[in-house]
Amino acid sequence: MTQNKNAGDKLGFWSIVFLAINSIIGSGIFLTPGSVVSQAGSKALIVYLIAAIFASILAISFSAAAKYVTKSGASYAYSKAAFGDNVGFYVGILRYFSASVAWGVMAVGVIKSTISIFGGNPDKFLNVTIGFIILMLAVTVINLFGQKFVKLVMNMATAGKLAALILIIVAGVVLLITTGASHSLSSVDQITQNGHKIVPALTTTGLVMAVVSAFYAFTGFESVASGSEDMQEPEKNLPKAIPLAILVIAAIYIGVVAVAMVLDPKALMTTKQVVAISAIFKNDILRDVILVGALISMLGINVASSFNAPRILEAMAREHQLPATLTERTKNNFPIKTFFISEALAILVPLAFQYNMTNLITLSAMVRFLGFIIVPLAVICFYYGKNKQPILPAPKSALTDIFVPILSIVLVIFLLVKYNWQAQFGIIENGKVVGVNWYAIFMMIFGFIILPLFMFWFSRKERSSQQ
């Protein structure tokens, strides 16, 4: 009876599509398109298209893994099934910590953006702390109402952010038609500020870095399957829902950036406003609507993160690699213990680093790259039947299970080679490295070595009993 009742709480196909859109579209498209345009100039639309293709290829690999393994945990579940308990445990701990920290990073981003929008000081520690705690309490209340309410909020947030982005496209097109004021894409490269061109001469390295910047606007799809046990028919729905979400998002991103580049590219590249995309409009009402849409988008991705992160830890407990008590849920089907552990990490880690976004993003970004290599390798193992643990008898395809995963690995290695490591682990002033970012280095050591070792020792009884 309870199982049937809970089945009605599970996410259906369109809710999974909305979850994927919600997990991917965050603050990036509202806050950072000016940065991509500043790097790539008239080639910005091509850059977004290439980034979307990269993301789609990787998403197909994750979708292929989802048809073989429907357990919650995403990259944890896939790596465990393909390579065994120890590799799965390590990947699971890394992915969980990364997801929890990423949740905290996005929460800090929401608060800092909100404070800036309303004229406050986003760098004041007390202001951010108060807003941070209030937001986390709000997300907790949303989750306490159970999965039905979380599903409702995520669907509403997705609809709200899509409405804001579509409004940008429609309003931009209307303004272009009614005013006739427009810029050709090629003219973007000639725009100057203080007598100097804003867009530098585009080199191969510059193009690659612009693609990497745009690519991050599409990340988040890899966490969608973390709560697959709370989804209806994940083996059928996930492989269809994730690519569809990427396609929708790519169309919207390219439309938004195209309108901005034709309408007022200089405002987009030079604005000091937090929500950069709103700078292309002069109408205050329209600008305010876009600001509200940006805030809804940021709230939505926090709710999505609060859904995904706890379920990674819960999935490990279900596999007897962590204490079974972590699988407990409330009557509303709320994973109460894993949620509050995840929330504690999401609060304490950013607090310890005094909300320094650059340092906090480091581990999350690196673990994503690890998952982008592990999961395609796992899919290849599934195809050839080399998996260490049982998988579903899914239909096999050389295209999605061999060719695309190999292409995914090649693309990830390419991105890693071209990744700006100096910016990640160095202190940059005026474009030059002036020191070492020891916070970022410690974060890597803690996340990749110290935490997994501690959790390996902590869970030794559970893993021994399983063996």
C-alpha positions as CSV (number, residue, x, y, z in Angstrom):
1,M,0.0,0.0,0.0
2,T,2.8,2.4,1.0
3,Q,4.7,1.4,-2.1
4,N,1.7,2.3,-4.3
5,K,1.2,5.5,-2.5
6,N,4.9,6.5,-2.9
7,A,4.7,5.5,-6.6
8,G,2.4,8.5,-7.2
9,D,5.0,10.8,-5.6
10,K,7.7,9.8,-8.1
11,L,8.8,12.0,-10.9
12,G,7.2,11.3,-14.3
13,F,8.8,11.9,-17.7
14,W,8.0,15.6,-17.9
15,S,9.0,16.2,-14.3
16,I,12.3,14.6,-15.1
17,V,12.7,16.9,-18.1
18,F,11.9,19.8,-15.8
19,L,14.3,18.5,-13.2
20,A,17.1,18.3,-15.8
21,I,16.3,21.8,-17.1
22,N,16.2,23.1,-13.5
23,S,19.5,21.3,-12.7
24,I,21.3,22.9,-15.7
25,I,19.8,26.4,-16.1
26,G,21.0,28.3,-13.0
27,S,22.5,31.7,-12.8
28,G,25.0,31.2,-15.7
29,I,22.8,32.3,-18.6
30,F,21.6,35.3,-16.6
31,L,24.9,36.5,-15.2
32,T,27.7,35.4,-17.5
33,P,26.9,35.6,-21.3
34,G,28.8,38.9,-21.5
35,S,32.0,37.0,-20.5
36,V,31.6,34.5,-23.4
37,V,30.8,37.3,-25.9
38,S,33.8,39.3,-24.6
39,Q,36.0,36.3,-25.3
40,A,34.5,35.1,-28.6
41,G,32.9,38.2,-30.1
42,S,30.9,37.5,-33.2
43,K,31.7,33.8,-32.8
44,A,29.8,33.6,-29.5
45,L,26.8,31.8,-31.0
46,I,29.1,29.2,-32.6
47,V,30.8,28.8,-29.2
48,Y,27.4,28.1,-27.5
49,L,26.5,25.6,-30.2
50,I,29.8,23.8,-29.8
51,A,29.4,23.7,-26.0
52,A,25.8,22.3,-26.5
53,I,27.2,19.6,-28.7
54,F,29.9,18.7,-26.1
55,A,27.2,18.6,-23.4
56,S,24.9,16.5,-25.6
57,I,27.6,13.9,-26.3
58,L,28.3,13.6,-22.6
59,A,24.6,13.5,-21.7
60,I,24.1,10.6,-24.1
61,S,26.8,8.7,-22.2
62,F,25.0,9.3,-18.9
63,S,21.7,8.4,-20.5
64,A,23.2,5.2,-21.8
65,A,24.4,4.3,-18.3
66,A,20.9,5.0,-17.0
67,K,19.4,2.2,-19.1
68,Y,21.7,-0.4,-17.5
69,V,21.6,0.9,-13.9
70,T,18.5,2.6,-12.4
71,K,19.6,2.8,-8.8
72,S,20.0,6.2,-7.3
73,G,23.5,7.8,-7.1
74,A,24.2,8.5,-10.8
75,S,28.0,8.3,-11.4
76,Y,28.3,6.4,-8.0
77,A,25.8,3.7,-9.1
78,Y,27.4,3.4,-12.5
79,S,31.0,3.1,-11.4
80,K,30.1,0.6,-8.6
81,A,28.3,-1.6,-11.1
82,A,31.1,-1.4,-13.6
83,F,34.2,-1.4,-11.5
84,G,33.2,-2.8,-8.1
85,D,32.6,-1.7,-4.6
86,N,35.9,0.1,-3.9
87,V,35.9,2.3,-7.0
88,G,32.2,2.9,-6.6
89,F,32.7,4.0,-2.9
90,Y,35.5,6.4,-3.8
91,V,33.5,8.0,-6.7
92,G,30.4,8.1,-4.5
93,I,32.1,10.0,-1.7
94,L,33.7,12.4,-4.1
95,R,30.5,13.0,-6.0
96,Y,28.5,13.4,-2.8
97,F,30.9,16.0,-1.3
98,S,31.1,17.8,-4.6
99,A,27.3,18.0,-4.9
100,S,26.9,19.2,-1.3
101,V,29.5,21.9,-1.8
102,A,28.0,22.9,-5.2
103,W,24.6,23.3,-3.4
104,G,26.3,25.7,-1.0
105,V,28.0,27.5,-3.8
106,M,24.7,28.1,-5.6
107,A,23.1,29.2,-2.4
108,V,25.8,31.8,-1.8
109,G,25.4,32.9,-5.4
110,V,21.6,33.4,-4.9
111,I,22.2,35.4,-1.8
112,K,25.0,37.6,-3.2
113,S,23.0,38.3,-6.3
114,T,19.9,39.1,-4.3
115,I,21.8,41.5,-2.0
116,S,23.4,43.2,-5.0
117,I,20.1,43.6,-6.9
118,F,18.5,45.3,-3.9
119,G,21.5,47.7,-3.5
120,G,23.2,46.0,-0.5
121,N,26.8,45.0,0.0
122,P,27.3,41.4,-1.3
123,D,30.8,41.2,0.3
124,K,29.7,41.9,3.8
125,F,30.0,38.7,5.8
126,L,27.1,39.2,8.1
127,N,24.7,40.1,5.3
128,V,25.6,37.0,3.3
129,T,25.4,34.8,6.4
130,I,21.9,35.9,7.4
131,G,20.6,35.6,3.8
132,F,22.3,32.2,3.5
133,I,20.7,30.8,6.6
134,I,17.2,32.1,5.6
135,L,17.5,30.5,2.1
136,M,18.6,27.2,3.6
137,L,15.7,27.3,6.0
138,A,13.3,27.9,3.1
139,V,14.7,25.0,1.1
140,T,14.4,22.8,4.2
141,V,10.7,23.7,4.7
142,I,10.1,23.0,1.0
143,N,11.6,19.5,1.4
144,L,9.9,18.7,4.7
145,F,6.5,18.9,2.8
146,G,7.6,15.8,0.9
147,Q,8.4,14.9,-2.7
148,K,5.1,16.0,-4.1
149,F,5.7,19.6,-2.9
150,V,9.3,19.5,-4.1
151,K,8.2,18.3,-7.5
152,L,5.6,21.2,-7.6
153,V,8.2,23.8,-6.6
154,M,10.8,22.5,-9.1
155,N,8.2,22.5,-11.9
156,M,7.1,26.0,-11.1
157,A,10.7,27.2,-10.8
158,T,11.5,25.7,-14.2
159,A,8.4,27.3,-15.8
160,G,9.4,30.6,-14.2
161,K,13.0,30.6,-15.5
162,L,11.9,29.4,-18.9
163,A,9.3,32.2,-19.1
164,A,11.9,34.8,-18.2
165,L,14.3,33.6,-20.9
166,I,11.6,33.3,-23.5
167,L,10.5,36.9,-22.5
168,I,14.1,38.1,-23.3
169,I,13.9,36.5,-26.7
170,V,10.4,37.8,-27.6
171,A,11.0,41.3,-26.1
172,G,14.3,41.5,-28.0
173,V,12.7,40.5,-31.3
174,V,9.9,43.0,-30.8
175,L,12.3,45.8,-30.0
176,L,14.3,44.9,-33.1
177,I,11.2,45.0,-35.3
178,T,9.7,48.2,-33.8
179,T,12.9,50.3,-33.5
180,G,15.0,48.9,-36.3
181,A,18.0,49.4,-34.1
182,S,20.3,46.5,-34.5
183,H,24.0,45.5,-34.7
184,S,25.4,43.0,-37.2
185,L,27.2,40.1,-35.5
186,S,30.5,41.0,-37.1
187,S,30.3,44.6,-35.6
188,V,30.6,43.1,-32.1
189,D,34.3,42.5,-32.7
190,Q,34.8,46.3,-33.4
191,I,33.2,47.6,-30.2
192,T,35.5,49.7,-28.1
193,Q,35.7,50.9,-24.5
194,N,38.1,53.7,-23.4
195,G,39.7,53.6,-26.9
196,H,40.4,49.8,-26.9
197,K,38.6,46.9,-28.5
198,I,36.7,44.9,-25.9
199,V,37.0,41.6,-27.9
200,P,40.6,40.5,-28.4
201,A,41.8,38.9,-31.6
202,L,40.4,35.4,-31.6
203,T,43.0,32.6,-31.4
204,T,42.6,28.9,-31.1
205,T,43.3,29.0,-27.4
206,G,40.9,31.9,-26.9
207,L,38.2,30.0,-28.8
208,V,38.7,26.9,-26.7
209,M,38.6,28.9,-23.4
210,A,35.3,30.5,-24.6
211,V,33.9,27.1,-25.3
212,V,35.0,25.9,-21.9
213,S,33.3,28.9,-20.3
214,A,30.1,28.3,-22.3
215,F,30.2,24.6,-21.5
216,Y,29.8,25.2,-17.8
217,A,26.4,26.7,-18.6
218,F,25.3,23.2,-19.7
219,T,26.7,21.2,-16.7
220,G,24.3,19.8,-14.2
221,F,22.8,17.0,-16.4
222,E,25.2,14.5,-14.7
223,S,23.4,14.9,-11.4
224,V,19.9,14.3,-12.7
225,A,19.9,10.6,-12.2
226,S,21.1,10.8,-8.6
227,G,17.5,10.3,-7.4
228,S,16.5,7.8,-10.1
229,E,14.8,5.6,-7.5
230,D,12.3,8.4,-7.0
231,M,11.5,8.5,-10.7
232,Q,9.0,6.5,-12.8
233,E,10.6,4.0,-15.1
234,P,14.1,5.7,-15.1
235,E,15.5,3.1,-17.5
236,K,13.1,4.4,-20.1
237,N,12.6,8.0,-19.1
238,L,16.1,9.2,-18.3
239,P,17.7,8.4,-21.7
240,K,14.9,10.4,-23.4
241,A,14.5,13.2,-20.9
242,I,18.2,14.3,-20.5
243,P,18.9,14.8,-24.2
244,L,15.5,16.6,-24.7
245,A,16.4,19.0,-21.9
246,I,19.8,19.7,-23.4
247,L,18.1,20.4,-26.8
248,V,15.6,22.8,-25.2
249,I,18.3,24.6,-23.2
250,A,20.6,25.0,-26.2
251,A,17.8,26.6,-28.3
252,I,17.0,29.0,-25.5
253,Y,20.7,29.9,-24.7
254,I,21.5,30.6,-28.4
255,G,18.3,32.6,-28.8
256,V,19.0,34.7,-25.7
257,V,22.6,35.4,-26.6
258,A,21.7,36.2,-30.3
259,V,19.1,38.8,-29.2
260,A,21.6,40.4,-26.8
261,M,24.3,40.6,-29.4
262,V,22.1,42.1,-32.0
263,L,20.2,44.5,-29.6
264,D,23.0,46.0,-27.4
265,P,26.2,43.9,-27.3
266,K,28.2,46.7,-25.6
267,A,25.8,46.9,-22.7
268,L,26.1,43.1,-22.3
269,M,29.9,43.2,-22.2
270,T,30.4,46.3,-20.1
271,T,27.5,46.3,-17.6
272,K,28.2,46.3,-13.8
273,Q,24.7,44.9,-13.1
274,V,24.6,41.5,-11.4
275,V,22.1,40.0,-13.9
276,A,24.1,41.0,-17.0
277,I,21.5,40.0,-19.5
278,S,19.0,42.5,-18.2
279,A,21.3,45.4,-19.2
280,I,20.3,45.1,-22.9
281,F,16.9,46.5,-22.0
282,K,16.1,50.1,-21.1
283,N,12.6,49.5,-19.9
284,D,12.5,49.3,-16.1
285,I,9.5,47.0,-15.9
286,L,11.0,44.5,-18.4
287,R,14.3,44.6,-16.6
288,D,12.6,43.9,-13.2
289,V,10.7,41.0,-14.7
290,I,14.0,39.5,-15.9
291,L,15.5,40.1,-12.5
292,V,12.7,38.2,-10.8
293,G,13.1,35.4,-13.4
294,A,16.8,35.2,-12.5
295,L,16.0,34.9,-8.8
296,I,13.4,32.2,-9.5
297,S,16.0,30.4,-11.6
298,M,18.6,30.5,-8.8
299,L,16.0,29.3,-6.2
300,G,15.0,26.5,-8.5
301,I,18.5,25.2,-8.9
302,N,18.9,25.2,-5.1
303,V,15.8,23.1,-4.7
304,A,17.1,20.7,-7.4
305,S,20.5,20.5,-5.6
306,S,18.7,19.8,-2.3
307,F,16.9,16.9,-4.1
308,N,20.0,15.4,-5.8
309,A,22.8,15.7,-3.1
310,P,21.2,13.8,-0.2
311,R,20.2,10.9,-2.5
312,I,23.8,10.1,-3.4
313,L,24.6,9.4,0.3
314,E,21.3,7.5,0.6
315,A,22.1,5.4,-2.4
316,M,25.4,4.4,-0.8
317,A,23.6,3.4,2.4
318,R,21.1,1.3,0.4
319,E,24.1,-0.5,-1.1
320,H,25.4,-1.2,2.5
321,Q,28.5,0.9,2.1
322,L,27.3,3.3,4.7
323,P,25.1,2.8,7.9
324,A,21.6,1.6,7.0
325,T,20.1,4.3,9.3
326,L,20.9,6.8,6.5
327,T,18.1,5.3,4.4
328,E,15.3,6.4,6.8
329,R,12.6,8.6,5.3
330,T,9.6,10.4,6.9
331,K,6.0,9.7,6.1
332,N,6.2,12.3,3.3
333,N,9.0,10.2,1.7
334,F,11.7,12.8,2.8
335,P,15.2,11.4,3.3
336,I,15.6,13.3,6.5
337,K,19.1,12.2,7.7
338,T,20.9,12.5,4.5
339,F,19.3,15.8,3.8
340,F,20.4,17.4,7.0
341,I,23.9,16.0,6.7
342,S,24.1,17.4,3.1
343,E,22.7,20.7,4.2
344,A,25.3,20.9,7.0
345,L,28.1,20.5,4.5
346,A,26.4,23.0,2.2
347,I,26.4,25.5,5.0
348,L,29.6,24.8,6.9
349,V,32.1,24.6,4.0
350,P,31.2,27.9,2.4
351,L,31.1,29.5,5.8
352,A,34.6,28.1,6.6
353,F,35.9,29.6,3.3
354,Q,34.1,32.9,4.0
355,Y,32.0,32.5,0.9
356,N,35.0,32.7,-1.5
357,M,33.3,31.4,-4.7
358,T,36.5,30.6,-6.6
359,N,37.9,28.3,-3.9
360,L,34.5,26.6,-3.4
361,I,34.0,25.8,-7.1
362,T,37.4,24.1,-7.4
363,L,36.4,20.6,-6.0
364,S,33.0,20.6,-7.6
365,A,34.5,21.3,-11.1
366,M,37.2,18.7,-10.8
367,V,34.9,15.9,-9.6
368,R,32.6,16.7,-12.5
369,F,35.5,16.0,-14.9
370,L,36.3,12.8,-13.1
371,G,32.6,11.7,-13.6
372,F,32.8,12.7,-17.2
373,I,35.5,10.1,-17.7
374,I,34.3,7.3,-15.3
375,V,30.8,7.1,-16.7
376,P,31.6,6.7,-20.4
377,L,34.1,4.0,-19.3
378,A,31.4,2.3,-17.3
379,V,29.0,2.3,-20.3
380,I,31.7,0.6,-22.5
381,C,32.1,-2.1,-19.7
382,F,28.3,-2.6,-19.7
383,Y,28.2,-3.1,-23.4
384,Y,30.9,-5.8,-23.4
385,G,29.5,-7.5,-20.3
386,K,32.7,-6.7,-18.2
387,N,30.8,-5.2,-15.3
388,K,31.6,-6.3,-11.8
389,Q,28.0,-6.3,-10.6
390,P,24.6,-7.2,-12.1
391,I,23.0,-4.7,-14.5
392,L,19.7,-4.6,-16.4
393,P,19.4,-6.5,-19.7
394,A,19.1,-3.3,-21.7
395,P,19.2,-3.1,-25.5
396,K,22.7,-2.4,-26.6
397,S,23.8,0.0,-29.3
398,A,27.4,0.4,-30.6
399,L,26.6,4.1,-31.4
400,T,25.5,5.1,-27.9
401,D,27.5,2.5,-25.9
402,I,30.8,2.6,-27.7
403,F,31.3,5.4,-30.2
404,V,29.7,8.2,-28.1
405,P,31.5,7.2,-24.8
406,I,34.9,7.1,-26.6
407,L,34.2,10.5,-28.1
408,S,33.1,11.8,-24.7
409,I,36.4,10.7,-23.1
410,V,38.4,12.4,-25.9
411,L,36.4,15.6,-25.5
412,V,36.9,15.6,-21.7
413,I,40.7,15.1,-22.0
414,F,40.8,17.9,-24.5
415,L,38.9,20.2,-22.1
416,L,41.3,19.2,-19.3
417,V,44.3,19.9,-21.3
418,K,43.0,23.4,-22.3
419,Y,41.6,24.1,-18.8
420,N,43.0,27.2,-17.1
421,W,44.8,25.6,-14.2
422,Q,46.6,28.8,-13.3
423,A,43.4,30.6,-12.7
424,Q,42.1,27.7,-10.6
425,F,45.1,27.2,-8.3
426,G,46.8,30.6,-8.5
427,I,46.0,34.1,-7.3
428,I,45.5,36.3,-10.3
429,E,46.0,40.0,-10.3
430,N,45.9,42.1,-13.5
431,G,45.9,38.9,-15.6
432,K,49.1,37.6,-13.9
433,V,49.7,34.9,-11.4
434,V,51.1,36.5,-8.2
435,G,50.7,33.6,-5.8
436,V,49.4,30.2,-4.9
437,N,45.8,29.6,-3.9
438,W,46.5,27.3,-0.9
439,Y,42.7,27.2,-0.1
440,A,42.0,25.6,-3.4
441,I,44.9,23.1,-3.1
442,F,43.8,22.2,0.4
443,M,40.2,21.7,-0.9
444,M,41.5,19.3,-3.5
445,I,43.5,17.3,-0.9
446,F,40.6,17.2,1.5
447,G,38.0,16.2,-1.1
448,F,40.1,13.7,-3.0
449,I,42.2,12.1,-0.2
450,I,41.3,13.0,3.4
451,L,37.5,12.7,3.2
452,P,37.4,9.4,1.2
453,L,39.9,7.8,3.7
454,F,37.9,8.9,6.7
455,M,34.6,7.6,5.2
456,F,36.3,4.4,4.2
457,W,37.4,3.9,7.9
458,F,34.0,5.1,9.2
459,S,32.0,2.6,7.1
460,R,34.3,-0.4,7.6
461,K,31.7,-2.4,9.5
462,E,29.0,-2.0,6.8
463,R,31.3,-3.0,4.0
464,S,32.7,-6.0,6.0
465,S,29.1,-7.3,6.6
466,Q,28.3,-7.0,2.9
467,Q,31.3,-9.0,2.0
